[in-house]
Each structure stands twice: as structure tokens, then as C-alpha cells.
Amino acid sequence: MASKAAELVEYVAKALVGDREAVRVREQDGNLLELETAPDDRGRVIGRQGRVAKAMRLVLAASRSGADYSLEIVD
């Protein structure tokens, strides 16, 4: 069962990308979330100069369930 933090990241990522089916969020080492998207959508979740990724990390840190998690966007 996915944690609430993983569900939050998945929800936000699916709102940003074109290929919603390619979005995957995996929990690693207990407090690391890895976000994987289609190669064409990776730029959308990173944003210019990393602004979107930084905003996603900020929302995750501000949420009750995601305060202890960190987010990594993987290839």
C-alpha cells in the first residue's frame, strides 16, 4: 500500500504531465520517494531551473504525511 506522501506526489505529477499512465512513484529506504515519468514529460516535472521540482518538494515537506520524506526525480 502506498503512503499518503507517495499518493500526493503521484497526484501532483499526473496533473503536470501529458502521459499520466507513465507516472510511477516508488518508496526507497523508508523516507525517499522516487518519481519516474515518461522521458518527454520529465522536463515538465522538473521545470525551468528546477522550479516545479522545488515546488513539489516544498508541498511534500509542508504536508503532514510527507514531512519526513524527500523526493528524487529519476530517469
N, C-alpha and C positions, 0 to 999 in steps of 0.2 A: 504494500500500500504506500502510495506516495505521500510525502509530508505536505502540510499546508504551504510551506515555503516553496516546494517544488511546483505545486499547483499554481501558486501566484506567479512564478517566473514563466511557467508554460502559458498561462492566460495572457500575460503582457506580451510575450514573444509572438503568440499566434495573432494578436491584434496588429502587429507590425509587419509581418511577412506576407508574401504572396502565396507560398506553398505551405499551408497550415499543417498538412499531413507529415511534413518532414521535420517538424519541431519535436525534439526529444530532450528531456531533462532527466539526468541521472544523478543520484546521490553517491558521492565518493567520500570515504573516510569519515563518515558521520556528519561533517559540517561543511562539505564542499558540494556545490551544485554545478554540474557541467551542462551547459546549454549547447545543443547542436542543431543547426538548421541546414537547409539546402544551400549549396555554395552561392547561388545567385542572391540569396536573402541575407547572407552573413553581414554585408555592409549595412543593411537596414537595422540590424540589432546592435551593431557597433556604433554607427552614426559618424558624423563628421567630427574628427578629433576625439572620438570615443565618447561623445556627449550622451548618446542614447544608452550605451552600456553603463556609463556612470550613473545616469538617472535610474536605470533598473536596479543597480546595486544600492542606491540610496533608498528606493522604495522597499527593497527587500530588508534593508537594515532598519527601516522605520516600522516595519510590520511586527506585530507581536510574535508571530510564528517564525519569522526569518531573521530575527536579530542576531542569532548565533551562527548564521550561515554566510559563506562567501560565494560569489558567482564567478565562474570562468566560462568564457565562450571558446569552444573548441572547434578545430577543423574537422 
